[in-house]
């Protein structure tokens, strides 16, 4: 195991996007997800979203999953159309999958696919270049797949920018593909859960090693809302809270899934006293009918580090 850690960290040092020379310089990045949802009518709206975001001066963009609804086809043709959209972003775009791209593809409306086959298709099409982002201009990323023990997890990424550590972790809605009705069918869940915990720990260890000012983690699932399912997230959330409390510095978690813009502090040191884990903030992006985005400014002069602003895109109605 020690050898595997060494191999992974060497790969990270070689392939990660390098720190800027000035960690005190503010910068912005943009997050969005859960769109275009109702296809094909939302495609033109999404094109207007992209056009609006391409006029801004962000360092990069991150899409936190669900580029379609669970009731629209999961075909290779549909995937390739979205991939084309992602590559039309002027600035780098990093993508982490949602449940509608694969766990829900077994539904008749989605094409009655085998879910694991669609997951393999997502990995093959969207993560063909394991060491770079999508977009017209790309940025270097490190991938969990550089560790032979987790070679299939090409979607779990890490990068650094101006003193901040960033990572994507593959957790999805629909209870993270955990089947409560047939516990013997959860092989994919358990394997990915182990990979996600390993990657989470790697992210925090690397951030400490780099003396990062803070950490941003992107994933799809709304793990916080109780009715979204808890069995698929309980282990990850426990490990996340432990890591955040030990880390002390600001940590921002960005998710999609619930289609409701929200900024909150949902972790508690003491639930009865409502004492929050102060250095942890959750940002949930817009989605579905609200095809808008969120801009995050990293401001080292602000003790909270992350300044969050909504980006309303009226252009979605111009088509």
C-alpha positions, 0 to 999 in steps of 0.5 A: 500500500505504501508503494501505491501511495508513492506511485500516486503522489509522484504522478500527482507531482508530475501531472498536476496543474501547477500553482501560480507564483502568486497565491494572493491573487484572487481568481474565479471559476464557474460551476454548473450542472443538471442541464440541458435536462429536457431534450432536445428542446433545452439544447438551444438554451444550453448553447446560450448558456455556453455563449454567455459563460464564454464571455466571462473571465473565469480560470476554468469551469466545472460541470457537476453531472446530469447533462440529461434527464433520466427520461431521455436517451443514453445513446452514444449519439446523445453523449457525443452531442454533449461532449461537443458542447463541453468542448465548445467552452473557451476555458477548460471544463472539468466534468464529473458524472451524474446518475442520469448519465448511467445509473438511470439508463436502465429505464425504458425512456432512457433506452433500457441500457445496462447501467455498468455498460453506460458507465464504461461508455461515459469513461471511454468518451468523456475521459479519453484523455486522462490527464487533461480537461475538456474545453477549447483550451485545456488544463493539466489534471491528475487522475486516480487512474494513475494508481494501478489499484484504481485504474478504472476511475479515470473520472476522479481528478485533481488539480491545483490553481493559485494555492487552492487544491481542487478535486472531482469525486464520483458520487451520484444521486439515486443513493449513489447506485446503492440498491437497498432491495438487492444487497448482493447487487452492489459490487459496483457501489462498493468498489467505487466507494472504496476508490472515492474514500481513497481519493478523498484522503489523497486530496487532503493529504496532498493539500497538506503537503502543498500547504494549500490555502483551501480545498474545493471538492466537486461531486454530483449527489445531494448527500445532505438532503435526507430523502435523497438516500443515505445508505450510499453516502454515510461512509463517505460523509463520515470520512469527509467530516473527519477530514474537514475538521482535522484540516482546519482550513476552508473547504468548499463542497459543490454538488448538483442533483436537487436543481435548487440553488443553495449555500449552507453549512450542513455539517455540525460539530454538535448537532444539539447546539447547532454548532457548525463545522465552520470551515466547511461550506456546501454550494448546490448549483442551479439545474433543470428549468433554472439553467443558470450558473454560479461564480466562485471567487477565491479571495485569499484576503477573505478569511472564508476564502470563497465568495459565491455569486449567482450568474443569471443567464437571461439568454436561455430564453433567446432561441 
